[in-house]
Amino acid sequence: MPSLGENRGPYSFDYNIVRHREKNILTILNNPAFDSLLENIENAYEYTKGYVPAGYEHRPDLISNLFLGTPDYWWLLMLVNNITDPIEGFYLNQKILIPEL
């Protein structure tokens, strides 16, 4: 399985290459390490509570940058807050869980 390389942070996983519509797509789905994280997400982190501030609605990348110091963990915020579509979540003053990395 290919690797995303060194120094990519504790949440980088090996990826799979799948073919979709005649293009190669990189994905971490169906990866044992990622699947394990999904199964144990409640116990994987300590959490603090926060609220979505004005101007950050529907923008998990900006919320990640604000609370975690980088936009790279937008996917983790969506995962721990059980949000599958940012347009349907992360609304103004919504209480959210923020993982302590």
Secondary structure, DSSP 8 states (H G I E B T S, - for coil): -----SSS-TT----EEEEETTEEEEE-TT-HHHHHHHHTHHHH--EEEEE--TT-TT-HHHHHHHHHSSGGGHHHHHHHTT-S-TTTS--TT-EEEEE--
